[in-house]
Amino acid sequence: MRKILFFCVVLFFQIGFAQNPNDCNNAILLCGDTDLGINPSGIGTDEFAQPGNLTPTCFNFQTDQVWFRVEMETTGSFRFALTPDTPQADYDFAVFGPVTDCNNLGAAIRCSSTNPAAAGVTGETGLNDTEVDTTEGPGQLGNGFLQELSVNAGEVYYIIVGLAIGQGGFSLSTSGSADLPPSPTANPITDLDVCDDFGLQDGFREFDFTPLDADVLLGQTGVSVTYHESLNDANIGVNALTFPYVNTSNPQEIFVRAIRNDSDCTDFTEFVLTVDDTNVLTDADPTIICSDNTTESFDFATIIDTLVANSANFNITYHFTAADAENNLNPQGSSFIATLIEETYYIKVIDPTGLSCEYAISAPLFVANPPAIGVPADLFLCDDDFDGFLNVTLSTQNTGILNGLDPSLHEVRFYASNTDRTMNQNALGANFINTQNPQPVFVRVTETRTSCFSDTDFNITIRPRPVLAPQEDIIVCVDAAASTRLSVESGFDFYDWSTGESGATLNEIAINQPGSYTVRVTNNFGCESALTIVALASDIAVIDDIVTQDFRNGDNTAQFIVSGPGDYEFSVDNGAFQDSNFFDGLYKGFHTVRIRDKNGCGTLTQEFVVLDYQRFFTPNADGFHDYWTLDGLNTFPTAVIYIYDRNAKLLFQMSPEGPGWDGTYLNNPLPSSTYWFTLQIPNKPLVKGHFALKR
């Protein structure tokens, strides 16, 4: 028996072809020495739904599958080995027979569904002459191989192969002593190397391969020949080429199928089809002569080396028409007159050795005038940060430069030097910071269709802004009689204040209210600077409260709680001013506080009282300490004062506005002793104390 190899050379084959081998009725016939290329795809008809076909016990084969038909020519043994393209892809198989057709397959006589990965074996499977088991699997059982078949001449067997796990195709080889039906021979075809059709040299042209049939058969009879674009199509006999046929790639492999007319045995060969001159430039880019003239003479010989590689090795002629070039008629000199209207001329190229195909190049030619651009105005721009350098948007010049030309058809580029423009290098970006002042800018406008250009240039001058010295915040006294003056540097062309005041000499204004005041100053270049001056409010203080600590025997205190927009300092009884609002060491009686705004917006003066009492008195009519009293008590007219002896006997109720107590009870002098008092002032704590009467 001769060896049969199945090569997986395509990645799929379509369900629905007339000869779809995933059905038993379309099983591929195994013949002598035949190459096949296939990948199992689809399950086709479920043959095991028929009463005469028993589902294999090892696997149900409802997966991508392919069927084979084996017709035995002689008696002997039959073996095969299936090797997956992908290692450990799980291919299972079952063998049926001997049978007469696909309707009565009966039970499988061989069945293998070992999982290579689970069983720890390779993906190779089939029949061999060493195994004795006829079934194995599923899962880990077995090594993939079963016992070979003993066959008789004339018997027919069917093999189903299913891809249980994994992907990719497989190769299959047969062996044993039994012979299979003979295959036809598809004799080798010499690769075809042909010239392209005249005209468009694109590497594609029409073909008729039927004259090659005789070379394929070499005298064989009863064999038909078809041509295909893939080995898969050739294997299953679909999509045969019809003629005339145009190649779909270059180079392209064509597969030839030879099939016996009395059986399905086939053989295959292939050849490579190459169409010359796929890289020949047959449609040259237009030659454009940029000129201010309407006509120019042009010699194609000056550019022939760019159109034809190694042009000196070819016979080259020039023609007015494609027909003249095709037929080698009316050759012209290489020089032609170009006008503003595009004309196409034709260059015929012939290899005198005959090794290369002849062809013609279409070569358009015309004159293009440079774009008529405008002269841009120089840019005079105001500096933004007083350093003489500025980020300039150059595209603002485009309108003046293009002068009405369509911007979609013209490219404007800017350069910092004429050398850069000439070399077309270092084009400036859309935003450019000048490197000198003034800064020359060189411009090139290129028409995109023709690449013709015109040049111009302009200058950028960065002008200085007015320099205004920053100012500290100032103070404005609220409701002051005199106005406060704001001023900035003089000598500029115009001043515009946020108050609405403006003028050529108005560098100073008067204000009466606090706030932020902004002035915009314009110099003789028309450049502006702005300065904001903050006027802070200040005013005389308002006393919100005077908090005193009384009855501390000469160490009384006072704290002044004030409000107002100013910054204040404090003085008591004409003492030195201090920032603190707290004073101690105050004696009883009346005092004067002065609260002064440090910003000069006025001083508040107010009297206040500190309450305290005498620790003793001497009512001896000498004019000194004859009465016990509390200085300043008259400022609290509703105060109530009671005086007691040491036995808590009420001796006297003293009036806040009276002279005090004279040391008598019912007009009788009381003896020297210690006496007690209580003082109740509304909204203040009750005060208790004692004092001495001395005689």
C-alpha positions as CSV (number, residue, x, y, z in Angstrom):
1,M,0.0,0.0,0.0
2,R,1.3,3.5,-0.9
3,K,1.4,6.3,1.7
4,I,-1.4,8.9,1.8
5,L,-0.6,12.3,3.4
6,F,-3.3,14.9,4.4
7,F,-1.7,18.3,4.6
8,C,-3.7,21.1,6.4
9,V,-2.9,24.1,4.2
10,V,-6.0,26.2,4.8
11,L,-7.6,27.3,8.0
12,F,-11.2,26.5,7.1
13,F,-13.5,25.1,4.5
14,Q,-17.0,26.1,4.0
15,I,-20.1,24.0,5.0
16,G,-22.5,23.7,2.1
17,F,-20.2,22.7,-0.8
18,A,-21.5,19.8,-3.0
19,Q,-18.7,17.6,-1.7
20,N,-18.6,18.3,2.0
21,P,-16.6,15.5,3.7
22,N,-18.2,16.0,7.1
23,D,-21.0,13.9,5.8
24,C,-20.6,10.1,5.3
25,N,-22.2,10.3,1.8
26,N,-19.5,12.8,0.8
27,A,-16.6,10.9,2.4
28,I,-13.2,11.4,0.8
29,L,-12.0,8.3,-1.0
30,L,-8.6,7.2,0.0
31,C,-6.6,6.2,-3.0
32,G,-3.0,5.5,-3.8
33,D,-0.3,8.2,-3.3
34,T,-2.6,11.3,-3.0
35,D,-2.0,14.6,-1.2
36,L,-5.0,16.2,0.5
37,G,-5.3,19.5,2.4
38,I,-8.2,19.9,4.8
39,N,-9.2,21.0,8.3
40,P,-12.3,19.4,9.9
41,S,-15.2,21.9,10.0
42,G,-18.8,21.3,11.1
43,I,-20.7,18.1,11.9
44,G,-22.8,17.7,8.8
45,T,-25.8,15.3,8.9
46,D,-26.1,13.2,12.0
47,E,-25.6,9.7,10.5
48,F,-26.1,8.1,13.9
49,A,-29.8,9.2,13.9
50,Q,-30.5,6.4,11.4
51,P,-31.6,3.0,12.7
52,G,-28.8,1.1,10.9
53,N,-26.0,3.3,12.4
54,L,-25.2,2.8,16.0
55,T,-23.6,5.6,17.9
56,P,-20.0,4.7,18.8
57,T,-19.6,3.8,22.5
58,C,-16.4,5.8,22.9
59,F,-17.6,9.2,21.5
60,N,-20.7,10.8,19.9
61,F,-18.7,12.7,17.2
62,Q,-21.0,15.8,17.4
63,T,-18.0,18.1,16.7
64,D,-15.8,19.2,13.8
65,Q,-15.4,16.1,11.7
66,V,-14.4,14.5,8.4
67,W,-15.3,11.1,6.8
68,F,-13.1,8.9,4.7
69,R,-14.1,5.9,2.4
70,V,-11.7,3.0,2.1
71,E,-12.2,0.6,-0.8
72,M,-9.9,-2.5,-0.7
73,E,-8.3,-3.5,-3.9
74,T,-6.5,-6.6,-2.4
75,T,-6.7,-8.8,0.7
76,G,-4.3,-8.0,3.5
77,S,-3.8,-5.7,6.5
78,F,-4.8,-2.0,6.8
79,R,-3.2,0.5,9.1
80,F,-3.1,4.3,9.4
81,A,-1.5,7.0,11.6
82,L,-3.0,10.4,12.3
83,T,-0.7,13.2,13.5
84,P,-2.2,16.5,14.7
85,D,-0.6,19.7,13.5
86,T,-1.0,21.1,17.1
87,P,0.6,18.9,19.8
88,Q,-1.9,17.0,21.9
89,A,-4.9,18.2,19.9
90,D,-7.5,15.5,20.8
91,Y,-8.5,13.7,17.5
92,D,-10.9,10.8,18.0
93,F,-11.9,8.3,15.4
94,A,-14.2,5.3,14.7
95,V,-14.1,2.7,11.9
96,F,-17.1,1.0,10.4
97,G,-17.3,-2.0,8.0
98,P,-17.2,-3.9,5.9
99,V,-20.4,-2.1,4.7
100,T,-22.1,-1.3,1.5
101,D,-23.2,2.3,2.1
102,C,-23.6,5.0,4.8
103,N,-27.2,3.9,5.7
104,N,-26.2,0.7,7.4
105,L,-22.9,1.4,9.1
106,G,-23.7,-0.8,12.1
107,A,-21.5,-0.7,15.2
108,A,-18.0,0.7,15.1
109,I,-15.4,-2.0,14.8
110,R,-12.7,0.3,16.1
111,C,-13.2,3.3,18.4
112,S,-10.7,5.6,20.0
113,S,-11.3,8.7,22.2
114,T,-8.3,8.9,24.5
115,N,-7.6,12.4,25.7
116,P,-3.9,12.9,25.1
117,A,-3.4,15.5,27.8
118,A,-5.2,13.5,30.4
119,A,-3.5,10.2,29.4
120,G,-0.1,11.8,29.2
121,V,0.5,10.8,25.6
122,T,1.0,12.6,22.3
123,G,-1.9,13.5,20.1
124,E,-1.0,10.8,17.5
125,T,-3.6,8.2,17.0
126,G,-4.7,5.4,14.5
127,L,-4.3,1.7,13.8
128,N,-1.0,-0.3,14.1
129,D,0.2,-3.8,14.1
130,T,1.2,-3.9,17.8
131,E,-2.0,-3.0,19.7
132,V,-4.6,-5.7,20.5
133,D,-7.4,-3.5,21.8
134,T,-10.2,-2.5,19.5
135,T,-11.6,0.4,21.6
136,E,-10.3,2.8,24.2
137,G,-11.3,5.9,26.0
138,P,-12.9,8.2,26.7
139,G,-10.6,10.3,28.9
140,Q,-7.4,8.8,30.2
141,L,-7.8,5.3,28.9
142,G,-5.4,4.1,26.2
143,N,-2.6,5.5,24.1
144,G,-4.6,6.5,21.1
145,F,-3.8,3.4,18.9
146,L,-5.9,0.4,18.2
147,Q,-5.5,-3.0,16.5
148,E,-5.0,-3.0,12.6
149,L,-7.8,-4.3,10.3
150,S,-7.6,-7.6,8.4
151,V,-9.4,-6.8,5.1
152,N,-10.5,-8.6,1.9
153,A,-10.5,-7.4,-1.7
154,G,-13.8,-5.6,-2.5
155,E,-14.6,-4.6,1.1
156,V,-15.6,-1.0,1.9
157,Y,-14.9,0.7,5.2
158,Y,-15.8,4.2,6.6
159,I,-13.6,6.2,9.0
160,I,-14.9,9.2,10.9
161,V,-12.4,11.6,12.5
162,G,-13.6,14.2,15.0
163,L,-11.7,17.1,16.7
164,A,-12.8,16.7,20.4
165,I,-10.4,19.2,22.0
166,G,-8.0,21.8,20.5
167,Q,-7.5,23.2,17.0
168,G,-5.6,22.8,13.8
169,G,-5.6,20.1,11.1
170,F,-3.7,16.8,10.8
171,S,-1.7,14.6,8.5
172,L,-2.6,11.0,7.9
173,S,-0.5,8.2,6.5
174,T,-1.8,4.7,5.5
175,S,0.2,1.4,5.5
176,G,-0.4,-2.3,5.5
177,S,-0.3,-5.1,2.9
178,A,-3.7,-4.3,1.3
179,D,-3.8,-2.1,-1.7
180,L,-6.1,0.9,-2.2
181,P,-7.6,2.1,-5.6
182,P,-5.0,3.6,-7.9
183,S,-4.8,7.4,-8.2
184,P,-4.3,9.4,-11.4
185,T,-1.0,11.3,-11.8
186,A,-1.0,15.1,-11.9
187,N,2.3,15.7,-13.6
188,P,4.3,18.8,-12.6
189,I,3.8,22.1,-14.5
190,T,6.6,24.5,-15.1
191,D,6.0,27.9,-13.3
192,L,4.6,30.5,-15.7
193,D,6.4,33.8,-16.0
194,V,4.5,36.1,-18.4
195,C,4.4,39.7,-19.4
196,D,1.7,42.1,-18.3
197,D,-0.9,43.3,-20.8
198,F,0.2,46.4,-22.6
199,G,-0.9,49.6,-21.0
200,L,-1.5,49.5,-17.3
201,Q,1.4,47.6,-15.8
202,D,-0.3,46.4,-12.6
203,G,0.7,42.8,-12.5
204,F,-2.8,41.4,-13.3
205,R,-4.0,40.0,-16.6
206,E,-6.3,37.4,-18.2
207,F,-5.4,33.7,-18.5
208,D,-6.7,30.4,-20.0
209,F,-5.1,27.4,-18.4
210,T,-6.8,24.7,-20.5
211,P,-3.8,24.3,-22.9
212,L,-1.9,23.0,-19.8
213,D,-4.2,20.0,-19.5
214,A,-2.0,17.9,-21.8
215,D,1.1,18.6,-19.8
216,V,-0.7,17.6,-16.6
217,L,-2.0,14.2,-18.1
218,L,0.8,13.3,-20.4
219,G,-1.3,10.8,-22.3
220,Q,-3.6,9.6,-19.4
221,T,-7.2,8.9,-20.4
222,G,-10.3,8.8,-18.3
223,V,-8.9,11.7,-16.2
224,S,-10.4,15.2,-15.9
225,V,-8.3,18.3,-14.9
226,T,-9.5,21.4,-13.0
227,Y,-7.6,24.5,-11.6
228,H,-8.1,26.1,-8.2
229,E,-6.9,29.0,-6.1
230,S,-6.3,26.8,-3.0
231,L,-5.4,23.2,-2.2
232,N,-8.4,22.9,0.0
233,D,-10.7,23.8,-3.0
234,A,-8.7,21.3,-5.1
235,N,-9.0,18.6,-2.5
236,I,-12.8,18.7,-2.3
237,G,-13.3,19.7,-5.9
238,V,-15.0,23.1,-5.5
239,N,-14.6,26.6,-7.0
240,A,-12.9,25.4,-10.2
241,L,-11.5,28.4,-12.1
242,T,-13.4,29.5,-15.2
243,F,-11.7,31.2,-18.2
244,P,-10.7,33.9,-19.0
245,Y,-9.3,34.1,-15.4
246,V,-7.6,37.2,-13.9
247,N,-5.0,36.4,-11.2
248,T,-5.8,37.8,-7.8
249,S,-2.2,38.2,-6.5
250,N,1.3,38.4,-8.0
251,P,3.0,36.0,-7.8
252,Q,0.1,33.5,-7.3
253,E,0.1,29.7,-6.7
254,I,-2.4,27.7,-8.8
255,F,-3.5,24.2,-7.7
256,V,-4.3,21.5,-10.3
257,R,-6.7,18.7,-9.6
258,A,-6.6,15.5,-11.7
259,I,-9.6,13.1,-11.0
260,R,-10.3,9.7,-12.5
261,N,-13.6,9.6,-14.3
262,D,-14.4,6.1,-13.0
263,S,-13.7,6.9,-9.3
264,D,-13.1,9.7,-6.9
265,C,-9.4,9.1,-6.8
266,T,-7.4,12.3,-7.3
267,D,-3.9,13.7,-7.6
268,F,-2.7,17.2,-7.3
269,T,0.1,19.4,-8.5
270,E,0.7,23.2,-8.5
271,F,2.6,25.9,-10.3
272,V,3.5,29.5,-9.6
273,L,2.1,32.3,-11.8
274,T,4.2,35.4,-12.1
275,V,3.3,38.5,-14.1
276,D,6.3,40.7,-14.9
277,D,6.7,44.4,-14.4
278,T,4.5,44.8,-11.3
279,N,6.8,47.6,-10.1
280,V,7.1,49.4,-13.4
281,L,6.0,53.1,-13.2
282,T,3.5,53.4,-16.0
283,D,1.7,56.4,-14.7
284,A,4.4,58.9,-13.8
285,D,3.6,61.9,-11.6
286,P,3.1,65.1,-13.5
287,T,6.2,67.0,-14.4
288,I,5.5,70.6,-13.3
289,I,7.6,73.5,-14.5
290,C,7.3,76.4,-12.1
291,S,7.8,79.5,-14.1
292,D,6.4,83.0,-14.6
293,N,6.1,82.3,-18.3
294,T,3.2,80.6,-20.1
295,T,5.4,78.1,-22.0
296,E,8.6,76.3,-21.3
297,S,10.7,73.7,-23.1
298,F,11.3,70.5,-21.2
299,D,13.6,67.6,-22.0
300,F,12.4,64.2,-20.6
301,A,15.9,62.9,-21.0
302,T,16.8,64.9,-17.9
303,I,14.5,62.8,-15.7
304,I,14.5,59.5,-17.5
305,D,16.7,57.8,-14.8
306,T,14.1,58.6,-12.2
307,L,11.4,56.9,-14.4
308,V,13.4,53.9,-15.7
309,A,16.0,52.1,-13.6
310,N,19.2,51.6,-15.5
311,S,17.7,53.5,-18.5
312,A,20.9,53.2,-20.5
313,N,20.2,49.5,-20.9
314,F,16.9,50.1,-22.7
315,N,15.8,51.5,-26.0
316,I,13.6,54.5,-25.1
317,T,11.4,56.5,-27.5
318,Y,9.1,59.4,-26.9
319,H,5.5,59.7,-28.4
320,F,2.6,62.1,-28.5
321,T,-0.1,59.3,-28.1
322,A,-0.5,56.0,-26.3
323,A,-1.3,54.3,-29.7
324,D,1.9,55.5,-31.2
325,A,3.8,54.2,-28.2
326,E,2.1,50.8,-28.3
327,N,2.8,50.4,-32.0
328,N,6.2,52.0,-32.0
329,L,5.1,54.8,-34.4
330,N,6.1,58.4,-34.9
331,P,8.9,58.6,-32.3
332,Q,9.8,62.2,-31.2
333,G,12.7,63.8,-29.6
334,S,12.9,63.9,-25.9
335,S,12.1,67.7,-25.7
336,F,8.5,68.9,-25.5
337,I,6.9,72.3,-25.1
338,A,5.0,72.6,-21.8
339,T,2.0,75.1,-21.5
340,L,-0.3,76.1,-18.8
341,I,-2.6,73.2,-19.9
342,E,-1.6,69.7,-18.8
343,E,-0.6,67.4,-21.7
344,T,0.3,63.7,-21.4
345,Y,3.2,62.3,-23.5
346,Y,4.3,58.6,-23.7
347,I,7.7,57.1,-23.2
348,K,8.2,53.6,-24.7
349,V,10.7,51.3,-23.0
350,I,12.1,48.2,-24.8
351,D,14.7,45.7,-23.5
352,P,16.9,45.0,-26.5
353,T,17.8,41.6,-25.0
354,G,14.1,40.5,-24.8
355,L,14.5,39.4,-21.2
356,S,12.1,42.1,-19.9
357,C,8.6,43.0,-21.1
358,E,8.2,46.2,-23.0
359,Y,5.9,48.9,-21.6
360,A,5.0,52.6,-22.0
361,I,5.0,55.3,-19.4
362,S,2.4,58.1,-19.5
363,A,4.1,61.3,-18.5
364,P,1.9,64.4,-17.9
365,L,3.6,67.8,-18.3
366,F,2.6,71.4,-17.7
367,V,3.7,74.9,-16.7
368,A,2.5,76.3,-13.3
369,N,2.9,80.0,-12.3
370,P,4.1,80.7,-8.8
371,P,1.3,81.8,-6.5
372,A,0.6,85.5,-6.5
373,I,0.9,86.4,-2.9
374,G,0.6,89.7,-1.0
375,V,3.3,91.7,0.9
376,P,2.5,91.3,4.6
377,A,2.6,94.3,6.8
378,D,5.3,94.4,9.5
379,L,4.0,93.5,13.0
380,F,4.4,96.0,15.8
381,L,3.3,94.3,19.0
382,C,3.3,95.3,22.6
383,D,5.5,93.4,25.1
384,D,3.7,91.3,27.7
385,D,6.3,91.2,30.5
386,F,8.9,93.9,29.8
387,D,11.6,91.6,28.5
388,G,11.4,92.5,24.7
389,F,10.2,88.9,23.8
390,L,6.8,87.8,22.9
391,N,4.9,84.7,21.9
392,V,3.7,85.6,18.4
393,T,0.9,83.8,16.5
394,L,2.4,83.9,13.0
395,S,-0.8,82.7,11.3
396,T,-2.4,86.1,11.9
397,Q,-0.3,87.2,8.8
398,N,-1.8,84.5,6.6
399,T,-4.7,86.6,5.2
400,G,-2.4,89.4,4.1
401,I,0.1,86.9,2.7
402,L,-2.3,84.8,0.7
403,N,-4.0,87.9,-0.7
404,G,-7.2,86.1,-1.6
405,L,-5.7,82.7,-2.5
406,D,-7.5,79.6,-1.3
407,P,-5.9,78.6,2.0
408,S,-6.9,74.9,1.5
409,L,-4.8,74.8,-1.7
410,H,-1.8,76.7,-0.4
411,E,0.7,76.0,2.5
412,V,2.2,79.0,4.3
413,R,5.4,78.3,6.2
414,F,7.6,80.7,8.3
415,Y,11.3,80.6,8.9
416,A,13.8,82.4,11.1
417,S,16.4,82.7,8.3
418,N,16.6,82.8,4.6
419,T,18.9,79.8,4.7
420,D,16.2,77.7,6.5
421,R,13.7,78.8,3.9
422,T,15.9,77.9,1.0
423,M,16.7,74.5,2.6
424,N,13.1,74.0,3.6
425,Q,14.2,73.2,7.2
426,N,13.4,74.3,10.7
427,A,10.0,75.8,9.9
428,L,8.6,77.8,12.8
429,G,5.6,76.6,14.7
430,A,2.3,78.3,14.9
431,N,3.5,80.2,18.1
432,F,6.9,81.7,17.8
433,I,8.9,83.6,20.5
434,N,11.2,86.1,18.8
435,T,14.9,85.7,19.4
436,Q,15.8,89.3,18.5
437,N,14.1,92.6,18.4
438,P,13.3,93.5,15.7
439,Q,12.9,90.0,14.3
440,P,12.9,89.2,10.5
441,V,10.5,86.4,9.5
442,F,10.9,84.7,6.1
443,V,7.8,83.3,4.4
444,R,7.3,80.7,1.7
445,V,3.8,80.0,0.2
446,T,3.6,76.7,-1.7
447,E,0.7,75.7,-3.9
448,T,0.0,72.1,-2.8
449,R,-1.0,70.8,-6.2
450,T,2.0,72.0,-8.1
451,S,4.6,72.6,-5.3
452,C,5.4,76.0,-6.9
453,F,6.1,78.6,-4.4
454,S,6.6,82.3,-3.8
455,D,8.6,84.0,-1.1
456,T,8.1,87.1,1.0
457,D,9.1,88.4,4.4
458,F,8.2,90.8,7.2
459,N,9.6,92.1,10.5
460,I,8.3,91.7,14.1
461,T,9.0,94.6,16.4
462,I,8.2,94.2,20.1
463,R,7.4,97.6,21.7
464,P,7.8,98.3,25.4
465,R,4.9,98.8,27.7
466,P,4.6,101.7,30.2
467,V,6.5,100.9,33.4
468,L,4.5,101.7,36.6
469,A,6.1,101.2,39.9
470,P,4.0,99.0,42.3
471,Q,2.5,100.9,45.3
472,E,1.7,99.9,48.8
473,D,-1.9,100.1,50.0
474,I,-3.0,103.6,51.2
475,I,-5.4,104.7,53.9
476,V,-8.6,106.7,53.3
477,C,-10.3,108.3,56.4
478,V,-14.0,107.7,56.3
479,D,-15.9,111.0,56.0
480,A,-12.7,113.0,56.1
481,A,-13.0,116.6,55.2
482,A,-10.0,116.5,52.9
483,S,-9.7,114.1,49.9
484,T,-6.9,111.6,49.4
485,R,-4.7,111.8,46.3
486,L,-3.7,108.8,44.1
487,S,-0.9,109.3,41.6
488,V,1.3,107.3,39.1
489,E,4.2,108.2,36.9
490,S,3.7,111.2,34.6
491,G,4.7,111.6,31.0
492,F,2.6,109.0,29.3
493,D,0.1,109.7,26.5
494,F,-3.1,108.7,28.2
495,Y,-4.5,107.7,31.6
496,D,-7.8,105.9,32.1
497,W,-9.0,105.5,35.7
498,S,-11.6,103.0,37.0
499,T,-13.5,106.0,38.4
500,G,-14.3,107.0,34.9
501,E,-11.8,109.8,34.9
502,S,-9.4,109.9,32.0
503,G,-7.1,112.3,30.2
504,A,-3.7,112.9,28.6
505,T,-2.2,114.4,31.8
506,L,-4.4,112.8,34.5
507,N,-1.8,110.9,36.3
508,E,-3.3,111.9,39.7
509,I,-6.9,111.8,41.0
510,A,-8.6,112.6,44.4
511,I,-10.7,109.9,46.2
512,N,-12.9,110.1,49.3
513,Q,-13.9,106.4,49.7
514,P,-11.9,103.2,50.3
515,G,-11.7,100.6,47.5
516,S,-9.6,99.3,44.6
517,Y,-8.6,101.9,42.0
518,T,-7.2,100.8,38.6
519,V,-5.5,103.0,36.1
520,R,-4.6,102.0,32.5
521,V,-1.7,103.9,31.1
522,T,-1.0,104.1,27.4
523,N,2.4,105.2,26.0
524,N,3.3,106.8,22.6
525,F,3.5,103.2,21.0
526,G,-0.1,102.5,22.0
527,C,1.0,99.9,24.5
528,E,-0.8,99.7,27.8
529,S,0.0,98.8,31.4
530,A,-2.4,98.7,34.3
531,L,-1.9,99.3,38.0
532,T,-4.3,98.8,40.8
533,I,-4.0,100.8,44.0
534,V,-5.9,99.6,47.1
535,A,-7.3,102.3,49.4
536,L,-8.1,100.8,52.8
537,A,-10.7,102.5,55.1
538,S,-9.8,103.9,58.5
539,D,-11.9,105.9,61.0
540,I,-12.1,107.2,64.6
541,A,-12.8,104.4,67.1
542,V,-16.1,103.5,68.6
543,I,-16.2,102.3,72.2
544,D,-18.3,99.3,72.5
545,D,-17.6,98.6,76.2
546,I,-15.4,99.5,79.1
547,V,-14.7,96.6,81.3
548,T,-13.4,97.6,84.8
549,Q,-12.3,95.5,87.7
550,D,-13.2,97.7,90.8
551,F,-12.7,97.6,94.5
552,R,-9.1,96.3,94.2
553,N,-7.6,98.9,96.6
554,G,-5.7,100.9,94.1
555,D,-4.9,98.1,91.7
556,N,-8.1,98.4,89.6
557,T,-8.1,97.7,85.9
558,A,-9.9,98.9,82.8
559,Q,-10.1,97.3,79.3
560,F,-11.5,99.2,76.3
561,I,-13.5,97.2,73.7
562,V,-13.6,99.2,70.5
563,S,-14.6,98.7,66.9
564,G,-13.9,100.5,63.7
565,P,-11.8,100.1,60.5
566,G,-8.7,101.7,61.9
567,D,-5.6,100.7,63.7
568,Y,-5.8,102.1,67.3
569,E,-3.6,102.9,70.3
570,F,-4.7,103.8,73.8
571,S,-3.8,106.3,76.6
572,V,-5.3,106.9,80.1
573,D,-5.0,110.1,82.0
574,N,-2.6,111.7,79.4
575,G,-0.2,108.8,79.8
576,A,1.8,107.5,76.9
577,F,-0.1,105.8,74.1
578,Q,0.1,102.0,73.9
579,D,-1.1,99.3,71.5
580,S,-2.7,97.3,74.4
581,N,-6.3,98.2,75.4
582,F,-5.7,97.0,78.9
583,F,-4.7,99.2,81.9
584,D,-4.0,98.3,85.5
585,G,-3.0,100.2,88.7
586,L,-6.0,102.5,88.5
587,Y,-7.2,104.3,91.7
588,K,-10.8,105.0,92.4
589,G,-12.6,107.8,90.8
590,F,-12.9,109.4,87.4
591,H,-10.3,108.8,84.6
592,T,-10.0,109.9,80.9
593,V,-9.1,107.5,78.1
594,R,-7.9,108.6,74.6
595,I,-8.2,106.2,71.7
596,R,-6.1,107.4,68.6
597,D,-6.3,106.0,65.0
598,K,-2.7,105.3,64.0
599,N,-3.6,106.2,60.4
600,G,-4.3,109.8,61.5
601,C,-8.1,109.6,61.2
602,G,-8.8,111.1,64.7
603,T,-8.7,110.6,68.5
604,L,-11.7,109.7,70.7
605,T,-11.6,111.0,74.3
606,Q,-14.0,109.7,77.0
607,E,-14.3,109.8,80.8
608,F,-14.8,106.6,82.7
609,V,-15.0,105.8,86.4
610,V,-13.3,103.2,88.6
611,L,-15.2,102.3,91.8
612,D,-13.4,101.8,95.1
613,Y,-13.9,102.7,98.8
614,Q,-11.9,104.2,101.6
615,R,-10.4,101.7,103.9
616,F,-10.8,104.2,106.9
617,F,-12.1,107.6,107.7
618,T,-11.6,110.1,110.6
619,P,-14.8,112.1,111.2
620,N,-13.1,114.8,113.5
621,A,-14.2,117.9,111.4
622,D,-10.6,118.7,110.4
623,G,-11.6,118.7,106.7
624,F,-9.7,115.5,105.9
625,H,-11.5,112.2,105.6
626,D,-14.5,113.4,107.5
627,Y,-16.9,111.2,105.5
628,W,-16.8,107.6,104.3
629,T,-17.8,107.6,100.6
630,L,-17.2,105.9,97.2
631,D,-15.8,108.2,94.5
632,G,-17.8,108.2,91.3
633,L,-20.8,106.5,92.8
634,N,-23.0,109.3,91.6
635,T,-22.6,107.8,88.1
636,F,-24.8,105.0,89.3
637,P,-27.8,106.9,90.8
638,T,-29.8,103.7,91.3
639,A,-27.1,102.1,93.5
640,V,-28.1,101.0,97.0
641,I,-25.5,101.2,99.9
642,Y,-26.1,99.8,103.4
643,I,-23.7,100.3,106.4
644,Y,-23.7,97.8,109.4
645,D,-21.9,97.4,112.6
646,R,-20.1,94.2,113.5
647,N,-23.3,92.7,114.8
648,A,-25.0,93.3,111.4
649,K,-27.1,96.1,112.7
650,L,-28.1,98.5,109.9
651,L,-26.7,101.9,110.8
652,F,-27.1,103.9,107.6
653,Q,-28.4,103.8,104.0
654,M,-26.2,106.0,101.9
655,S,-27.4,107.9,98.9
656,P,-25.1,107.7,95.7
657,E,-25.4,111.4,95.3
658,G,-24.9,112.4,99.0
659,P,-21.6,113.4,100.7
660,G,-21.2,110.0,102.4
661,W,-21.5,108.7,106.0
662,D,-20.3,110.9,108.9
663,G,-19.9,108.1,111.4
664,T,-23.1,108.8,113.5
665,Y,-26.2,106.7,114.3
666,L,-29.3,108.7,115.1
667,N,-27.0,111.8,115.2
668,N,-24.8,110.1,117.9
669,P,-21.1,109.6,117.1
670,L,-20.1,106.0,117.0
671,P,-16.9,104.7,118.5
672,S,-13.8,103.8,116.6
673,S,-14.3,100.3,115.2
674,T,-14.7,98.2,112.0
675,Y,-17.9,98.7,110.1
676,W,-19.4,96.7,107.1
677,F,-21.2,97.7,103.9
678,T,-23.0,96.2,100.9
679,L,-23.2,97.8,97.5
680,Q,-25.8,96.8,95.0
681,I,-25.5,98.3,91.5
682,P,-28.1,97.0,88.9
683,N,-26.7,94.5,86.5
684,K,-23.5,94.2,88.6
685,P,-22.4,91.7,91.3
686,L,-23.2,92.5,94.9
687,V,-20.1,94.1,96.6
688,K,-19.4,93.6,100.3
689,G,-16.6,95.1,102.4
690,H,-15.5,96.7,105.6
691,F,-13.7,99.8,106.7
692,A,-12.3,101.4,109.9
693,L,-13.7,104.4,111.8
694,K,-10.9,106.2,113.7
695,R,-11.4,109.0,116.2
